[in-house]
Amino acid sequence: MPQNDLTSVSPARNASAASRARKTPRIVVLGGGSVGLYVARRLRRKLKKREAAIVVVDPRPYMTYAPFLPEASAGSIDDRDVVAPHRRALKGVDVLQGKVTKIEHGRRSVEITPEEGDPYEVSYDQLVVGLGSVSRTLPIPGLAENGIGFKNVEEAIAVRNHVIGKLDLASSTWDPELRKRMLTFTFVGGGFAGIEALAELEDMARYATRQYNTIEPSDLRFVMIEGAGRILPEVTEPMSLYALDEMKKRGIEFHLSTFLSSCVDGHVVTSTGVEFDSDTIVWTAGVKANPVIKDASDLPVDKMGRVTVQPTLQVVGEDGVVVDGAWAAGDCAAVPDVLNPGAFCPPNAQHAIREANRLADNMVAEYKGRDLKDYEHKNIGVVASLGLYKGVAELFGWLKLRGPLAWLAHRGYHLMAMPTFTRKSRILGGWIGQFFAGRELVSLGSMHDPRSEFRAASVPPKPQADGGAQAAAKAEEKQKASAAS
């Protein structure tokens, strides 16, 4: 194995630390999501520090447990409790915060670009790619300017603040058209993410109308636009139809076999000719593998931009030859489903966590000269929340649950899957508190731009005479740039 240039990890490391690290094989884990966090934790438990140095690279300092984002957006779970801080969850593991901007496996090197400062390279002996996915968007006019995703906790909380903020504004306006626009909430994409987000937020918004004397639940308009002919393709058709009927009973409007054509200035136009105005457009229409894998990497990828791997989760080329020292799993990897030949494991948390554990075990087995095992997992089922005390679940291939029992199954399964005991206890405590005290509904919209009021209140400096004119001009230019940001 090549030696590591560990001085590239952190400029703060001294020479003696770098010297010690060079004697230890180094594993770099790209991505701190479900795959990255579970791989690193399991490797650290099974390999002593003198056997391997482990480094996790991620632009965020925490892992987001995505299945809980809809509940976080609805105020059922505190936003801090759906994340697992890396530095707390990854004891004995080095954490680097920055974006992976280039992978050169031929050189055993990755380029990391921090939020501030220059890019730098990190060398390694073994690489684990768990970069996950990003929102898959389309070149729809107005989408970039008016839409918001639902892929991370920041977006989920922003959507909650936005929805409650629109209720606050609508309650204070008498313009019927403006009010109608404010109270129209549009979601695009009827998969798990979209349906759960829509259902939870609709449930929350209708509950919130109790606090407004001028807004009735019937004033709210929730719209789902889905290109397929059904929602929730992950469940069987009868269960999908049940979920659709239940949500229609709540007044939610569905446009199936329909595509979003335009949303310029919030004016929504669909492929079927439906038009309406909406101040809220949430995009949940699918994901794609992190583009750095296809655009800035020498690892083999398939036509969807996913790293190609064999069932052992080792990266493999088109010729079937294993790429030495490279592993991948999760949303960014094409993991063969050995129980369904020709198919790939779906990109969900259930598979990602189990893939991570198998990957870590295989890495340890390779280190110790043992046989590797294929990743094999029979899907135990699917669970989905449709709002408070409502849900659908299909478990073990024969057990089908609806309503409160399915909702409990959803919460129970994901609570067990949430990493760290601290997070489990916080979430459970929050649920108990909410049961007795109800939801906490308040918009903190200004948190997304906390300096806005300060900028507006700031007084520009007076122009200076003689030689100070140039300095004053520079100060004014800097203030304008800050305001634009």
C-alpha positions as CSV (number, residue, x, y, z in Angstrom):
1,M,0.0,0.0,0.0
2,P,1.3,3.5,-0.7
3,Q,2.3,5.7,2.2
4,N,0.1,8.6,3.1
5,D,1.1,12.2,2.9
6,L,-0.7,13.0,6.1
7,T,0.6,16.6,6.2
8,S,-2.2,17.3,3.7
9,V,-4.9,16.4,6.2
10,S,-4.6,19.4,8.4
11,P,-2.0,22.1,8.4
12,A,-2.3,22.1,12.2
13,R,-0.8,18.6,12.5
14,N,2.8,18.7,13.7
15,A,5.6,16.7,12.2
16,S,5.6,14.0,14.8
17,A,1.9,13.3,14.3
18,A,2.4,13.1,10.6
19,S,5.3,10.7,11.1
20,R,3.2,8.4,13.3
21,A,0.3,8.5,10.9
22,R,2.4,7.5,7.9
23,K,2.9,4.1,9.5
24,T,-0.8,3.4,9.7
25,P,-3.0,2.6,6.7
26,R,-5.5,5.2,6.1
27,I,-9.2,4.9,5.2
28,V,-11.0,7.9,3.8
29,V,-14.8,7.9,3.9
30,L,-16.4,10.3,1.5
31,G,-19.8,11.5,2.9
32,G,-21.0,11.6,6.5
33,G,-24.6,10.4,5.8
34,S,-26.0,7.0,6.7
35,V,-23.4,5.1,4.8
36,G,-20.4,7.2,5.9
37,L,-21.4,7.4,9.5
38,Y,-22.2,3.7,10.0
39,V,-19.1,2.6,8.0
40,A,-16.8,4.7,10.1
41,R,-18.4,3.7,13.4
42,R,-18.2,0.0,12.7
43,L,-14.6,0.2,11.3
44,R,-13.6,2.1,14.5
45,R,-15.1,-0.6,16.7
46,K,-13.4,-3.4,14.7
47,L,-10.0,-1.9,13.9
48,K,-7.6,-0.5,16.5
49,K,-6.1,2.9,15.9
50,R,-2.8,1.4,15.0
51,E,-4.5,-0.8,12.4
52,A,-6.2,2.0,10.5
53,A,-6.6,5.8,10.6
54,I,-10.2,6.7,9.6
55,V,-11.2,10.1,8.1
56,V,-14.7,11.2,7.3
57,V,-15.2,14.0,4.8
58,D,-18.6,15.9,4.6
59,P,-19.6,19.5,4.0
60,R,-21.9,19.4,7.0
61,P,-20.8,18.6,10.6
62,Y,-23.7,16.1,11.1
63,M,-25.6,13.2,9.5
64,T,-29.2,13.9,8.7
65,Y,-31.7,11.1,9.2
66,A,-33.8,11.8,6.1
67,P,-36.9,9.7,7.0
68,F,-37.6,12.0,9.9
69,L,-37.5,15.2,7.8
70,P,-41.2,15.4,7.2
71,E,-41.9,15.1,10.9
72,A,-39.3,17.8,11.6
73,S,-40.9,20.1,9.1
74,A,-44.2,19.6,10.8
75,G,-42.8,20.4,14.2
76,S,-43.3,16.8,15.5
77,I,-39.6,16.4,16.0
78,D,-37.1,19.1,17.0
79,D,-34.8,19.9,14.0
80,R,-31.6,19.3,16.1
81,D,-32.8,15.8,16.9
82,V,-33.0,14.5,13.4
83,V,-29.2,15.0,13.0
84,A,-26.3,13.1,14.5
85,P,-23.3,15.4,15.1
86,H,-20.2,13.7,13.5
87,R,-17.8,14.8,16.3
88,R,-20.0,13.2,18.9
89,A,-21.0,10.1,17.0
90,L,-17.6,9.4,15.5
91,K,-15.3,9.0,18.5
92,G,-11.7,8.1,17.4
93,V,-12.4,9.2,13.8
94,D,-11.0,12.3,12.1
95,V,-13.7,14.6,10.6
96,L,-12.9,17.0,7.8
97,Q,-15.6,19.6,6.9
98,G,-15.6,20.4,3.2
99,K,-16.9,19.4,-0.2
100,V,-15.3,16.6,-2.2
101,T,-14.5,18.3,-5.5
102,K,-12.3,15.7,-7.2
103,I,-11.5,12.0,-6.8
104,E,-8.3,10.6,-8.3
105,H,-8.2,7.0,-7.3
106,G,-5.3,6.4,-9.6
107,R,-3.2,8.6,-7.4
108,R,-5.1,7.6,-4.2
109,S,-6.0,11.2,-3.6
110,V,-9.2,13.3,-3.1
111,E,-9.5,17.1,-3.3
112,I,-11.5,18.8,-0.6
113,T,-12.8,22.3,-0.8
114,P,-13.7,23.9,2.5
115,E,-16.3,26.6,2.8
116,E,-13.5,29.0,3.5
117,G,-9.9,28.7,2.4
118,D,-8.1,27.0,-0.5
119,P,-8.8,23.4,-1.7
120,Y,-6.4,20.8,-0.5
121,E,-5.7,17.1,-1.2
122,V,-5.9,14.1,1.1
123,S,-4.2,10.9,0.3
124,Y,-5.4,7.4,1.3
125,D,-4.9,3.7,1.1
126,Q,-8.6,2.7,1.1
127,L,-11.5,4.7,-0.1
128,V,-15.2,4.4,0.8
129,V,-17.6,6.4,-1.4
130,G,-20.8,7.3,0.4
131,L,-21.6,10.7,-1.1
132,G,-25.3,10.0,-1.3
133,S,-27.5,11.9,-3.7
134,V,-28.7,15.4,-4.6
135,S,-32.1,16.6,-5.8
136,R,-32.8,15.7,-9.4
137,T,-34.2,18.9,-11.0
138,L,-35.4,19.7,-14.5
139,P,-34.9,22.9,-16.6
140,I,-38.4,24.2,-15.8
141,P,-38.9,27.9,-16.1
142,G,-39.1,29.6,-12.7
143,L,-38.2,26.5,-10.7
144,A,-34.7,27.6,-9.6
145,E,-36.1,31.0,-8.6
146,N,-39.3,29.9,-6.8
147,G,-38.9,26.3,-5.8
148,I,-37.4,24.8,-2.6
149,G,-36.1,21.2,-2.1
150,F,-36.7,18.8,0.7
151,K,-33.4,16.9,0.9
152,N,-31.8,18.2,4.1
153,V,-32.8,19.5,7.5
154,E,-32.2,23.2,6.5
155,E,-34.7,22.9,3.7
156,A,-37.3,21.0,5.8
157,I,-37.2,23.7,8.5
158,A,-37.2,26.5,5.9
159,V,-40.4,25.0,4.4
160,R,-42.0,24.9,7.9
161,N,-41.1,28.5,8.6
162,H,-42.3,29.5,5.1
163,V,-45.7,27.7,5.5
164,I,-46.4,29.2,8.9
165,G,-45.1,32.6,7.7
166,K,-47.6,32.5,4.9
167,L,-50.4,31.8,7.3
168,D,-49.3,34.8,9.4
169,L,-49.3,37.1,6.3
170,A,-52.6,35.8,4.9
171,S,-54.3,36.4,8.2
172,S,-53.3,40.1,8.0
173,T,-54.4,40.8,4.4
174,W,-57.8,41.5,2.9
175,D,-56.8,41.1,-0.8
176,P,-58.6,37.9,-1.8
177,E,-56.3,37.0,-4.7
178,L,-53.2,37.6,-2.7
179,R,-54.6,35.7,0.2
180,K,-55.5,32.8,-2.0
181,R,-52.0,32.7,-3.5
182,M,-50.4,32.7,0.0
183,L,-52.6,29.8,1.1
184,T,-51.9,27.6,-1.9
185,F,-49.1,25.1,-1.2
186,T,-47.8,23.1,-4.2
187,F,-45.7,19.9,-4.0
188,V,-44.1,18.2,-7.0
189,G,-43.3,14.5,-6.8
190,G,-45.5,11.8,-5.3
191,G,-42.9,9.4,-3.9
192,F,-42.2,8.7,-0.3
193,A,-40.5,12.1,0.3
194,G,-43.2,14.1,-1.4
195,I,-46.2,12.4,0.0
196,E,-44.9,12.3,3.6
197,A,-43.8,16.0,3.4
198,L,-47.2,17.0,1.9
199,A,-49.2,15.0,4.4
200,E,-47.3,16.2,7.5
201,L,-47.3,19.8,6.5
202,E,-51.0,19.8,5.5
203,D,-51.8,18.2,8.9
204,M,-49.7,20.8,10.7
205,A,-51.2,23.8,8.7
206,R,-54.8,22.7,9.4
207,Y,-53.9,22.3,13.0
208,A,-52.4,25.8,13.0
209,T,-55.6,27.4,11.7
210,R,-56.9,27.1,15.3
211,Q,-54.7,30.1,16.1
212,Y,-56.1,32.3,13.4
213,N,-59.5,33.9,13.7
214,T,-59.5,34.9,10.0
215,I,-58.4,31.5,8.4
216,E,-60.5,28.4,8.2
217,P,-59.1,25.0,7.2
218,S,-61.1,25.2,4.0
219,D,-59.1,28.3,3.0
220,L,-56.0,26.1,2.6
221,R,-55.2,24.6,-0.8
222,F,-52.6,21.8,-0.9
223,V,-51.7,20.5,-4.4
224,M,-49.7,17.5,-5.5
225,I,-48.3,17.2,-9.0
226,E,-47.0,13.8,-10.0
227,G,-45.9,12.6,-13.4
228,A,-46.8,8.9,-12.8
229,G,-50.3,7.6,-12.7
230,R,-50.2,6.7,-9.0
231,I,-48.5,7.9,-5.8
232,L,-46.1,5.9,-3.5
233,P,-44.7,3.5,-6.1
234,E,-42.8,1.8,-3.3
235,V,-46.0,0.2,-1.9
236,T,-48.6,-2.1,-3.6
237,E,-51.3,-0.5,-5.7
238,P,-54.1,-1.2,-3.2
239,M,-52.2,0.5,-0.4
240,S,-51.3,3.4,-2.8
241,L,-55.0,3.8,-3.6
242,Y,-55.9,3.8,0.1
243,A,-53.4,6.6,0.8
244,L,-54.6,8.6,-2.2
245,D,-58.3,8.3,-1.1
246,E,-57.5,9.2,2.5
247,M,-55.6,12.3,1.5
248,K,-58.3,13.3,-1.0
249,K,-60.8,13.1,1.9
250,R,-58.7,15.8,3.7
251,G,-59.2,18.1,0.7
252,I,-55.7,17.6,-0.9
253,E,-55.8,18.1,-4.6
254,F,-53.9,15.6,-6.8
255,H,-52.9,15.9,-10.5
256,L,-51.5,12.5,-11.6
257,S,-49.9,11.8,-15.0
258,T,-49.1,15.5,-14.9
259,F,-45.9,17.4,-15.1
260,L,-44.9,20.9,-14.0
261,S,-44.3,23.0,-17.1
262,S,-43.6,26.4,-15.6
263,C,-43.7,28.3,-12.3
264,V,-42.4,31.7,-13.3
265,D,-43.2,34.3,-10.5
266,G,-45.1,31.6,-8.7
267,H,-47.6,31.1,-11.5
268,V,-47.9,27.3,-11.8
269,V,-48.6,25.8,-15.2
270,T,-49.0,22.1,-15.7
271,S,-48.7,19.8,-18.7
272,T,-52.5,19.3,-18.6
273,G,-53.3,23.0,-18.8
274,V,-54.1,23.6,-15.2
275,E,-52.9,27.1,-14.0
276,F,-52.9,28.7,-10.6
277,D,-50.8,31.0,-8.4
278,S,-48.8,29.7,-5.5
279,D,-46.2,31.2,-3.2
280,T,-45.0,27.8,-2.0
281,I,-43.5,25.3,-4.5
282,V,-41.7,22.3,-2.9
283,W,-39.7,20.0,-5.2
284,T,-39.5,16.4,-4.2
285,A,-39.4,14.8,-7.7
286,G,-36.5,12.3,-7.2
287,V,-32.8,12.3,-6.5
288,K,-29.6,11.5,-8.5
289,A,-26.2,10.4,-7.4
290,N,-23.8,13.1,-6.3
291,P,-22.6,14.6,-9.6
292,V,-18.9,14.8,-8.5
293,I,-18.7,11.0,-9.0
294,K,-19.5,11.3,-12.7
295,D,-18.0,14.7,-13.4
296,A,-14.8,14.8,-11.4
297,S,-13.8,11.2,-10.6
298,D,-11.9,8.4,-12.3
299,L,-14.0,5.7,-10.7
300,P,-16.3,3.6,-13.0
301,V,-19.9,4.7,-13.2
302,D,-23.1,3.5,-14.8
303,K,-25.3,5.5,-17.1
304,M,-27.1,7.0,-14.1
305,G,-23.8,8.3,-12.7
306,R,-23.6,5.8,-9.8
307,V,-20.4,4.0,-8.9
308,T,-20.5,0.4,-10.1
309,V,-19.9,-2.2,-7.4
310,Q,-20.2,-5.9,-7.0
311,P,-22.3,-7.5,-4.2
312,T,-19.3,-7.4,-1.9
313,L,-19.5,-3.5,-2.3
314,Q,-16.1,-3.4,-3.9
315,V,-15.9,-1.0,-6.8
316,V,-15.8,-2.9,-10.1
317,G,-15.1,-1.8,-13.7
318,E,-16.9,-2.7,-16.9
319,D,-14.5,-5.6,-17.4
320,G,-15.6,-7.1,-14.1
321,V,-12.2,-6.4,-12.5
322,V,-12.3,-5.2,-8.9
323,V,-10.8,-1.7,-8.4
324,D,-8.3,-2.2,-5.6
325,G,-8.8,-0.1,-2.5
326,A,-12.2,1.3,-3.5
327,W,-15.6,0.6,-2.0
328,A,-19.0,2.3,-2.4
329,A,-22.6,2.0,-1.0
330,G,-25.8,3.9,-0.7
331,D,-27.6,6.2,-3.1
332,C,-24.5,6.9,-5.1
333,A,-23.7,3.2,-5.8
334,A,-25.4,0.7,-8.1
335,V,-25.6,-2.1,-5.6
336,P,-26.8,-5.4,-7.2
337,D,-29.8,-7.0,-5.5
338,V,-28.7,-10.6,-5.2
339,L,-32.3,-11.6,-4.3
340,N,-33.7,-10.0,-7.5
341,P,-31.2,-10.7,-10.2
342,G,-30.9,-7.8,-12.7
343,A,-32.2,-5.3,-10.2
344,F,-30.4,-2.9,-7.9
345,C,-31.1,-2.1,-4.2
346,P,-33.4,0.9,-3.8
347,P,-31.9,4.1,-2.5
348,N,-33.4,4.2,1.0
349,A,-32.2,4.3,4.6
350,Q,-33.1,0.7,5.2
351,H,-30.6,-0.5,2.6
352,A,-28.0,2.2,3.2
353,I,-27.5,1.3,6.8
354,R,-27.2,-2.4,6.2
355,E,-25.0,-1.9,3.2
356,A,-22.7,0.2,5.4
357,N,-22.4,-2.5,8.0
358,R,-21.6,-5.2,5.3
359,L,-19.1,-2.9,3.7
360,A,-17.3,-2.3,6.9
361,D,-17.3,-6.0,7.8
362,N,-15.8,-6.8,4.3
363,M,-13.1,-4.2,4.7
364,V,-12.1,-5.8,8.0
365,A,-12.2,-9.2,6.4
366,E,-9.9,-8.1,3.6
367,Y,-7.5,-6.5,6.1
368,K,-7.4,-9.8,8.0
369,G,-7.3,-12.2,5.1
370,R,-10.7,-13.6,5.4
371,D,-13.4,-14.2,2.8
372,L,-15.8,-11.4,1.8
373,K,-19.5,-11.8,1.9
374,D,-22.1,-10.5,-0.5
375,Y,-24.6,-7.8,0.6
376,E,-27.9,-9.6,0.9
377,H,-31.0,-8.2,2.5
378,K,-34.6,-9.1,2.0
379,N,-36.7,-6.0,2.3
380,I,-38.7,-6.3,5.5
381,G,-41.3,-3.8,4.2
382,V,-42.1,-0.2,3.9
383,V,-43.7,2.3,6.3
384,A,-45.0,5.8,5.5
385,S,-46.5,8.6,7.6
386,L,-49.6,10.5,6.3
387,G,-49.7,12.9,9.2
388,L,-50.3,12.6,12.9
389,Y,-51.8,9.2,13.8
390,K,-52.2,8.3,10.1
391,G,-50.0,6.1,7.9
392,V,-49.6,3.0,5.7
393,A,-47.3,0.0,6.2
394,E,-46.5,-3.2,4.5
395,L,-44.3,-5.5,6.5
396,F,-42.8,-9.0,5.9
397,G,-44.7,-9.4,2.7
398,W,-48.0,-10.2,4.4
399,L,-48.8,-7.7,7.2
400,K,-50.6,-4.6,5.9
401,L,-51.4,-1.8,8.4
402,R,-53.4,1.3,8.0
403,G,-54.1,4.3,10.1
404,P,-52.7,4.6,13.7
405,L,-51.1,1.2,13.7
406,A,-49.1,2.0,10.5
407,W,-48.2,5.4,12.0
408,L,-46.8,3.7,15.1
409,A,-44.9,1.2,13.0
410,H,-43.4,4.1,11.1
411,R,-42.3,5.9,14.2
412,G,-41.1,2.7,15.9
413,Y,-39.0,1.5,13.0
414,H,-37.3,4.8,12.3
415,L,-36.7,5.5,16.0
416,M,-34.8,2.2,16.3
417,A,-32.8,3.1,13.2
418,M,-31.8,6.5,14.4
419,P,-28.1,6.5,15.5
420,T,-27.0,7.2,19.1
421,F,-29.0,6.6,22.3
422,T,-29.0,10.4,22.9
423,R,-30.9,11.1,19.7
424,K,-33.4,8.3,20.3
425,S,-34.2,9.5,23.8
426,R,-34.5,13.1,22.7
427,I,-37.0,12.2,19.9
428,L,-39.0,9.9,22.2
429,G,-39.1,12.7,24.9
430,G,-40.2,15.2,22.3
431,W,-43.1,12.9,21.1
432,I,-44.3,12.5,24.7
433,G,-44.1,16.2,25.3
434,Q,-46.0,17.0,22.2
435,F,-48.7,14.5,23.1
436,F,-49.5,16.4,26.2
437,A,-48.6,20.0,25.2
438,G,-49.4,19.9,21.4
439,R,-47.3,21.2,18.6
440,E,-45.1,24.3,18.9
441,L,-46.0,26.4,15.9
442,V,-44.1,29.6,15.3
443,S,-42.4,31.0,12.2
444,L,-38.8,32.0,12.7
445,G,-38.4,33.2,9.1
446,S,-35.8,35.8,9.9
447,M,-33.3,33.1,11.0
448,H,-32.6,32.4,7.3
449,D,-31.3,35.9,7.0
450,P,-30.6,37.1,10.6
451,R,-28.6,40.2,9.4
452,S,-31.4,41.7,7.3
453,E,-32.7,44.1,10.0
454,F,-29.2,45.1,11.0
455,R,-28.3,45.9,7.4
456,A,-31.5,48.0,7.0
457,A,-30.7,49.9,10.3
458,S,-27.0,50.5,9.5
459,V,-26.0,54.1,8.7
460,P,-23.4,54.4,5.9
461,P,-20.2,56.3,6.9
462,K,-19.9,59.9,5.9
463,P,-17.7,60.7,2.9
464,Q,-14.2,61.7,4.0
465,A,-12.5,64.8,2.5
466,D,-9.4,64.8,0.4
467,G,-7.6,61.4,0.5
468,G,-10.5,59.6,2.3
469,A,-12.9,59.6,-0.7
470,Q,-11.5,56.4,-2.1
471,A,-11.8,54.6,1.2
472,A,-15.4,55.8,1.6
473,A,-16.2,54.5,-1.9
474,K,-14.7,51.1,-1.1
475,A,-16.7,50.9,2.2
476,E,-19.9,51.7,0.4
477,E,-19.2,49.1,-2.2
478,K,-18.5,46.5,0.4
479,Q,-21.8,47.4,2.2
480,K,-23.8,47.0,-1.0
481,A,-22.2,43.6,-1.7
482,S,-23.0,42.5,1.9
483,A,-26.6,43.6,1.4
484,A,-26.9,41.7,-1.9
485,S,-25.7,38.5,-0.2
